[in-house]
Amino acid sequence: MNYVETCQYLFSQLPMFEKQGASGYKEGLQNTRTLDEHFGHPHRNFRTIHVAGTNGKGSCSHSIAAILQTCGYKVGLYTSPHLVDFRERIRINGKCISEEYVVNFVEKELKFFEPLQPTFFELTTAMAFKYFSDMNIDIAVIEVGLGGRLDCTNIIQPELAIITNISFDHTQFLGDTLDKIAAEKAGIIKQGVPVVIGETTAETRPVFESKAKEMNAPIVFAEDYPEVLQAKIQKDGSILYDTRHDGQLQGELGGLYQIKNTNTILCAVRQLEKIGVLCKCELPQNKEKSSSEIQQALSHVCELTGLQGRWQTVKDTPRIVCDTGHNLAGWRYLSHQLKNVRCKQMHIIFGMVSDKDVQSVMKLLPHDASYYFTQPNNKRAIPVEQLLMIANENGLCGNGFATVTEAYNMVKSVVAREDFVFVGGSSYLVADFLKNCI
């Protein structure tokens, strides 16, 4: 098989939650442990940082990887989903895993894993851990796929665990209350391993406190120790931060939600300093971390790690922005940001998948925008006809399009230089947009 054929095999032959929903999700760690043993427990050959949460875990993972990378480490980064190319999921110092490695891994291990019938994510996680071990990395930032307790990344023994926040998402697997969801996410808290919690609610904080006490794990609530003192969004979409310990920092990642993410990130940096991951005695070549390196990392996260889709400006005139925010909690921030956009006319290309609270999200969308409703190329997508009905119920006017490409072509035919275009509602819609339209 060549690379394209290998990806087609991975996407079509293995159960894949991102494409299929519930039928692509397998609960439990049995397959993961079998794969891990087969490959000789590769995750034990490098240090790790584990990142979970409902929203913000991708931004936090990439930002922490960028900081470690700027400080001189050889850094693995494992995230999901990918937007354009499968290889985005597995990176070292921002460079994607090679096509050759992916092809060779699948061809060599096919006879072993086919009888096992792993899910797409189980096999991809095994591939990532083996690749990081083979490439002799120093440390990896590992993003949880779904939940935490039973996620197949949860075999690692990290230096630090981070849980960004808790809101309603994937309730069919994680529970229908915030405390139940928090309990699943808290499953990444390990014996004696420090944990940073980004944001809490009255329901979730006791869950984290109880789990940390049970595991004798030092716990820090970032909201109790604010590192970000003030934040101001700049004209180019970046954010200027005044911080408690790192002076003034320019954050490349746009979006109002990044302010709380950055507070979590800087709180995690303090813990990494405390445990010796970021200090003079531990850094490669006896190099001492400084605020200037944090500044360098946060102002160049996308270049250093390849991150896309976080209030990403893909064109300046007219301004076109895409964002992967895909649930109610994410849209509470996005809707506020959209309301603050100054433009002649706003055009919104919008689509969601069926396991999200589309009714509640629709209520947050601006009524004075022109809408182009569509659907991502995904079996879980809400059909555009259904989306139009829900939009109509919520007083939103627009037309339906079979694909994001058709929607974007229509926008291009009517948009003016002073207008603003937003593409979002689903990670998969943004992926289709970046892959087919940009």
C-alpha positions as CSV (number, residue, x, y, z in Angstrom):
1,M,0.0,0.0,0.0
2,N,1.1,3.6,-0.6
3,Y,0.3,6.4,1.9
4,V,-3.1,7.3,0.4
5,E,-4.2,3.6,0.4
6,T,-3.0,3.2,4.0
7,C,-5.0,6.1,5.2
8,Q,-8.1,4.8,3.3
9,Y,-7.6,1.5,5.1
10,L,-7.3,3.1,8.5
11,F,-10.4,5.3,7.9
12,S,-12.6,2.6,6.4
13,Q,-11.6,-0.7,7.9
14,L,-11.2,0.3,11.6
15,P,-14.0,1.4,13.9
16,M,-13.7,5.2,14.0
17,F,-15.8,7.3,16.5
18,E,-15.1,10.5,14.5
19,K,-16.8,9.1,11.4
20,Q,-19.3,6.6,12.9
21,G,-20.2,7.9,16.3
22,A,-21.1,5.3,19.0
23,S,-20.4,2.3,16.8
24,G,-16.8,3.5,16.5
25,Y,-16.2,3.8,20.2
26,K,-14.9,0.9,22.3
27,E,-14.9,1.2,26.1
28,G,-12.0,-0.2,28.0
29,L,-8.2,-0.5,27.8
30,Q,-7.8,-4.2,27.0
31,N,-6.8,-3.7,23.3
32,T,-4.6,-0.8,24.3
33,R,-2.7,-2.9,26.8
34,T,-2.4,-5.7,24.3
35,L,-0.9,-3.4,21.7
36,D,1.3,-1.7,24.3
37,E,2.7,-5.1,25.4
38,H,3.2,-6.1,21.8
39,F,5.3,-3.1,21.1
40,G,7.4,-3.4,24.3
41,H,5.7,-0.6,26.3
42,P,7.2,2.3,24.2
43,H,5.5,5.0,26.3
44,R,7.9,4.1,29.1
45,N,10.8,5.4,27.1
46,F,9.9,9.1,27.3
47,R,8.4,11.5,29.7
48,T,4.8,12.7,29.2
49,I,2.3,15.4,30.0
50,H,-1.4,14.3,29.9
51,V,-4.1,16.8,28.8
52,A,-7.8,16.3,29.2
53,G,-10.9,18.5,29.3
54,T,-14.0,19.3,27.3
55,N,-12.7,22.4,25.5
56,G,-9.3,24.0,25.1
57,K,-7.2,20.8,25.4
58,G,-5.9,21.1,21.9
59,S,-4.8,24.7,22.3
60,C,-3.2,23.9,25.7
61,S,-1.4,20.8,24.3
62,H,0.0,22.7,21.4
63,S,1.1,25.7,23.5
64,I,2.8,23.6,26.1
65,A,4.5,21.6,23.4
66,A,5.7,24.9,21.9
67,I,7.1,26.0,25.2
68,L,9.0,22.8,25.8
69,Q,10.3,22.8,22.2
70,T,11.5,26.4,22.6
71,C,13.3,25.4,25.8
72,G,15.3,22.9,23.8
73,Y,13.4,19.6,24.3
74,K,12.7,17.2,21.5
75,V,8.9,17.1,21.9
76,G,6.3,14.7,20.7
77,L,2.7,15.9,20.3
78,Y,-0.3,13.6,20.0
79,T,-3.6,15.2,19.3
80,S,-6.9,14.6,17.6
81,P,-8.8,15.0,15.3
82,H,-6.7,16.0,12.3
83,L,-8.0,18.6,10.0
84,V,-6.4,18.0,6.6
85,D,-3.9,15.1,6.9
86,F,-3.8,12.1,9.2
87,R,-0.2,12.8,10.0
88,E,-1.1,16.0,11.9
89,R,-2.1,13.8,14.9
90,I,1.5,12.7,15.5
91,R,4.3,15.3,15.5
92,I,7.8,15.8,16.8
93,N,8.9,19.5,17.2
94,G,6.0,20.4,14.9
95,K,7.0,18.1,12.1
96,C,4.4,15.4,11.1
97,I,5.2,11.7,11.2
98,S,6.5,10.6,7.8
99,E,4.2,9.0,5.3
100,E,6.8,6.1,5.1
101,Y,6.5,5.4,8.8
102,V,2.7,5.3,8.7
103,V,2.8,2.9,5.7
104,N,5.5,0.6,7.2
105,F,3.8,0.5,10.6
106,V,0.5,-0.7,9.1
107,E,2.0,-3.1,6.7
108,K,4.3,-4.7,9.2
109,E,1.8,-5.0,12.0
110,L,-1.3,-5.9,9.9
111,K,-1.3,-9.6,10.8
112,F,-1.1,-8.8,14.5
113,F,-3.7,-6.2,14.9
114,E,-6.4,-7.3,12.4
115,P,-7.5,-10.3,14.7
116,L,-7.5,-7.9,17.6
117,Q,-9.9,-5.6,15.8
118,P,-8.7,-2.4,17.5
119,T,-10.5,0.9,16.9
120,F,-8.9,3.6,14.8
121,F,-7.9,5.6,17.9
122,E,-6.4,2.6,19.7
123,L,-4.2,1.8,16.7
124,T,-3.3,5.4,16.1
125,T,-2.3,5.8,19.8
126,A,-0.1,2.7,19.6
127,M,1.5,4.1,16.5
128,A,2.2,7.4,18.1
129,F,3.8,5.9,21.2
130,K,6.0,3.6,19.1
131,Y,7.0,6.5,16.8
132,F,8.0,8.7,19.7
133,S,10.0,5.9,21.2
134,D,11.7,5.1,17.9
135,M,12.6,8.7,17.4
136,N,14.1,9.1,20.9
137,I,12.1,12.1,22.0
138,D,12.6,13.7,25.4
139,I,9.0,14.3,26.3
140,A,5.5,14.1,24.8
141,V,2.3,16.1,25.3
142,I,-0.5,13.6,25.0
143,E,-4.1,14.9,24.4
144,V,-6.9,12.6,25.6
145,G,-9.2,11.5,22.8
146,L,-12.5,11.2,24.7
147,G,-13.1,11.3,28.4
148,G,-10.1,10.2,30.4
149,R,-10.6,7.2,32.6
150,L,-11.1,4.7,29.8
151,D,-9.3,6.6,27.0
152,C,-6.6,4.6,25.5
153,T,-4.0,7.3,26.2
154,N,-4.5,6.6,29.9
155,I,-1.8,4.0,30.2
156,I,0.8,6.6,30.5
157,Q,2.4,7.7,33.8
158,P,2.8,11.4,33.2
159,E,4.9,14.1,34.9
160,L,1.9,16.3,35.0
161,A,-1.8,16.0,34.3
162,I,-3.9,18.9,33.1
163,I,-7.7,19.1,32.9
164,T,-8.8,22.3,31.2
165,N,-12.5,22.5,32.0
166,I,-15.8,20.5,32.1
167,S,-19.0,21.1,30.1
168,F,-21.6,18.9,28.4
169,D,-20.2,16.9,25.5
170,H,-20.3,13.2,24.6
171,T,-22.9,12.7,27.3
172,Q,-23.8,9.3,25.8
173,F,-20.4,8.0,26.9
174,L,-19.3,10.2,29.8
175,G,-22.6,10.9,31.7
176,D,-25.4,13.4,31.7
177,T,-24.3,15.6,34.6
178,L,-21.2,17.7,35.1
179,D,-20.0,15.7,38.1
180,K,-20.3,12.4,36.1
181,I,-18.3,13.9,33.2
182,A,-15.7,15.3,35.7
183,A,-15.3,11.9,37.2
184,E,-14.5,10.4,33.8
185,K,-12.0,13.2,33.0
186,A,-10.5,12.9,36.5
187,G,-9.6,9.3,35.6
188,I,-6.3,10.6,34.3
189,I,-5.2,11.7,37.8
190,K,-2.5,9.2,38.8
191,Q,-0.9,8.3,42.1
192,G,1.4,11.1,43.3
193,V,1.3,13.0,40.0
194,P,0.5,16.7,40.2
195,V,-2.6,17.9,38.4
196,V,-3.6,21.4,37.2
197,I,-7.3,22.1,36.8
198,G,-8.1,25.0,34.5
199,E,-11.7,25.9,35.4
200,T,-14.3,24.4,37.7
201,T,-17.9,24.7,38.7
202,A,-19.7,23.9,42.0
203,E,-20.4,20.4,40.7
204,T,-16.9,19.6,39.3
205,R,-14.5,21.0,41.9
206,P,-15.4,18.4,44.7
207,V,-15.0,15.6,42.2
208,F,-11.4,16.7,41.4
209,E,-10.6,17.3,45.0
210,S,-11.8,13.9,46.0
211,K,-9.9,12.1,43.2
212,A,-6.7,14.0,43.9
213,K,-7.0,13.1,47.6
214,E,-7.6,9.5,46.8
215,M,-4.5,9.4,44.6
216,N,-2.3,11.5,46.9
217,A,-1.9,13.8,43.9
218,P,-1.0,17.5,44.5
219,I,-3.7,19.6,42.9
220,V,-3.7,23.2,41.7
221,F,-6.8,25.1,40.6
222,A,-5.6,27.6,38.0
223,E,-8.5,30.0,38.7
224,D,-7.2,30.3,42.3
225,Y,-3.8,31.4,41.2
226,P,-4.3,33.8,38.3
227,E,-1.3,34.1,36.1
228,V,-3.1,36.3,33.6
229,L,-3.7,39.7,35.2
230,Q,-5.1,41.4,32.1
231,A,-5.7,40.6,28.5
232,K,-6.3,42.8,25.5
233,I,-7.2,41.6,22.0
234,Q,-5.1,43.3,19.3
235,K,-6.2,44.4,15.8
236,D,-4.5,41.4,14.2
237,G,-6.5,39.0,16.4
238,S,-3.6,38.1,18.8
239,I,-3.9,38.7,22.5
240,L,-1.6,40.9,24.7
241,Y,-1.3,39.5,28.2
242,D,0.0,41.1,31.4
243,T,1.0,38.2,33.6
244,R,2.0,37.7,37.2
245,H,5.4,36.0,36.6
246,D,6.2,36.3,32.9
247,G,5.8,40.0,32.2
248,Q,4.0,41.0,29.0
249,L,3.3,38.2,26.6
250,Q,1.9,38.2,23.0
251,G,-0.3,35.2,22.4
252,E,-0.7,34.2,18.7
253,L,-3.8,32.2,19.3
254,G,-7.0,34.3,18.8
255,G,-10.4,33.8,20.4
256,L,-11.7,35.0,23.7
257,Y,-11.6,31.5,25.1
258,Q,-7.8,31.6,24.8
259,I,-7.5,33.9,27.8
260,K,-8.6,31.2,30.2
261,N,-6.5,28.6,28.3
262,T,-3.5,30.8,28.7
263,N,-4.0,31.1,32.4
264,T,-4.1,27.3,32.6
265,I,-1.0,27.0,30.4
266,L,1.0,29.4,32.6
267,C,-0.2,27.7,35.7
268,A,1.0,24.4,34.2
269,V,4.4,26.0,33.5
270,R,4.7,26.9,37.1
271,Q,4.2,23.3,38.0
272,L,6.6,22.1,35.4
273,E,9.2,24.4,37.0
274,K,8.3,23.1,40.4
275,I,8.8,19.4,39.5
276,G,12.0,20.1,37.6
277,V,10.8,19.7,34.0
278,L,11.5,23.3,33.3
279,C,14.5,24.3,35.3
280,K,18.2,24.8,34.7
281,C,19.3,21.4,36.0
282,E,16.9,19.4,33.8
283,L,16.9,21.4,30.5
284,P,18.9,20.0,27.6
285,Q,22.5,21.4,27.3
286,N,22.1,23.0,30.8
287,K,19.8,25.7,29.3
288,E,17.7,27.8,31.7
289,K,14.1,28.6,30.8
290,S,13.2,32.3,30.7
291,S,10.1,34.4,30.1
292,S,11.5,35.3,26.7
293,E,11.3,31.6,25.7
294,I,7.7,31.5,26.9
295,Q,7.0,34.6,24.8
296,Q,8.7,33.1,21.8
297,A,6.6,30.0,22.1
298,L,3.2,31.6,22.7
299,S,3.7,34.1,19.9
300,H,4.6,31.3,17.4
301,V,2.5,28.4,18.4
302,C,1.1,27.7,15.0
303,E,4.6,27.8,13.3
304,L,6.2,25.7,16.0
305,T,3.5,23.0,16.3
306,G,1.3,23.3,13.2
307,L,-1.9,24.2,15.1
308,Q,-4.9,25.2,12.9
309,G,-8.5,26.2,13.3
310,R,-8.4,28.3,16.5
311,W,-9.9,31.6,15.4
312,Q,-7.7,31.3,12.4
313,T,-7.6,34.1,9.9
314,V,-7.2,32.4,6.5
315,K,-7.6,35.6,4.5
316,D,-7.4,39.3,5.3
317,T,-9.5,41.1,2.6
318,P,-12.2,40.3,3.1
319,R,-11.4,38.8,6.5
320,I,-12.2,35.1,6.7
321,V,-11.9,33.3,10.0
322,C,-12.5,29.6,10.9
323,D,-12.8,28.0,14.3
324,T,-13.2,24.4,15.4
325,G,-15.5,25.3,18.4
326,H,-18.2,22.6,18.2
327,N,-20.2,22.5,21.4
328,L,-22.3,24.8,23.5
329,A,-19.5,25.8,25.9
330,G,-17.2,26.7,23.0
331,W,-20.0,28.7,21.3
332,R,-20.6,30.8,24.4
333,Y,-17.2,32.3,23.7
334,L,-17.5,32.3,19.9
335,S,-20.9,34.0,19.9
336,H,-19.6,36.8,22.1
337,Q,-16.6,37.2,19.8
338,L,-18.8,37.3,16.7
339,K,-20.9,40.1,18.2
340,N,-17.8,42.2,18.7
341,V,-16.7,41.9,15.0
342,R,-16.9,45.2,13.2
343,C,-17.8,44.7,9.5
344,K,-20.3,45.8,6.8
345,Q,-22.0,42.4,6.6
346,M,-21.3,39.1,8.3
347,H,-21.5,35.8,6.4
348,I,-21.5,32.6,8.4
349,I,-21.0,29.2,6.9
350,F,-22.3,26.8,9.5
351,G,-22.8,23.1,10.1
352,M,-22.7,20.7,13.0
353,V,-22.8,17.0,13.9
354,S,-25.7,15.2,15.4
355,D,-24.4,14.5,18.9
356,K,-24.1,18.2,19.8
357,D,-26.7,20.6,21.3
358,V,-27.5,22.4,18.0
359,Q,-30.7,24.0,19.3
360,S,-28.8,25.8,22.1
361,V,-26.0,26.8,19.8
362,M,-28.4,28.3,17.3
363,K,-29.9,30.5,20.0
364,L,-26.4,32.1,20.4
365,L,-25.9,32.9,16.7
366,P,-26.3,36.6,15.6
367,H,-29.5,37.3,13.8
368,D,-28.1,40.0,11.5
369,A,-25.7,37.7,9.7
370,S,-26.2,36.0,6.3
371,Y,-26.2,32.2,6.7
372,Y,-25.0,29.5,4.5
373,F,-26.0,26.2,6.1
374,T,-24.2,23.1,5.1
375,Q,-22.9,19.8,6.4
376,P,-19.4,18.3,6.9
377,N,-18.5,15.1,5.0
378,N,-19.2,12.9,8.0
379,K,-21.8,10.3,8.8
380,R,-22.6,12.1,12.0
381,A,-23.4,15.4,10.2
382,I,-26.8,17.0,10.7
383,P,-28.4,16.9,7.2
384,V,-28.6,20.4,5.8
385,E,-32.4,20.1,5.4
386,Q,-32.7,19.5,9.2
387,L,-30.3,22.3,10.0
388,L,-32.4,24.7,7.9
389,M,-35.5,23.8,9.9
390,I,-33.8,24.3,13.2
391,A,-32.4,27.7,11.9
392,N,-35.9,28.8,10.8
393,E,-37.2,27.9,14.3
394,N,-34.6,30.2,15.8
395,G,-35.2,33.1,13.4
396,L,-32.0,32.7,11.4
397,C,-32.3,33.3,7.7
398,G,-30.1,31.6,5.1
399,N,-29.8,29.0,2.3
400,G,-28.7,25.4,2.3
401,F,-25.7,23.9,0.5
402,A,-24.7,20.3,0.1
403,T,-21.1,20.9,0.8
404,V,-18.9,23.6,2.4
405,T,-17.3,24.1,-1.0
406,E,-20.7,25.1,-2.6
407,A,-21.4,27.3,0.4
408,Y,-18.0,29.0,0.1
409,N,-18.4,29.6,-3.6
410,M,-21.7,31.3,-3.0
411,V,-20.1,33.5,-0.3
412,K,-17.3,34.5,-2.7
413,S,-19.8,35.6,-5.3
414,V,-21.5,38.1,-3.0
415,V,-18.9,39.1,-0.3
416,A,-17.5,42.7,-0.2
417,R,-14.1,43.8,0.9
418,E,-15.5,45.3,4.1
419,D,-17.4,42.1,5.0
420,F,-16.5,39.3,7.5
421,V,-16.8,35.6,6.8
422,F,-16.9,32.9,9.5
423,V,-16.7,29.2,9.0
424,G,-17.5,26.8,11.9
425,G,-19.8,24.7,14.0
426,S,-17.8,21.5,13.6
427,S,-14.2,20.5,13.5
428,Y,-15.1,18.4,10.5
429,L,-16.6,21.3,8.7
430,V,-13.5,23.4,9.3
431,A,-11.4,20.4,8.0
432,D,-13.5,20.2,4.8
433,F,-13.0,24.0,4.4
434,L,-9.3,24.0,4.9
435,K,-8.8,20.9,2.7
436,N,-11.1,21.9,-0.2
437,C,-11.4,25.7,-0.2
438,I,-8.0,27.2,0.9
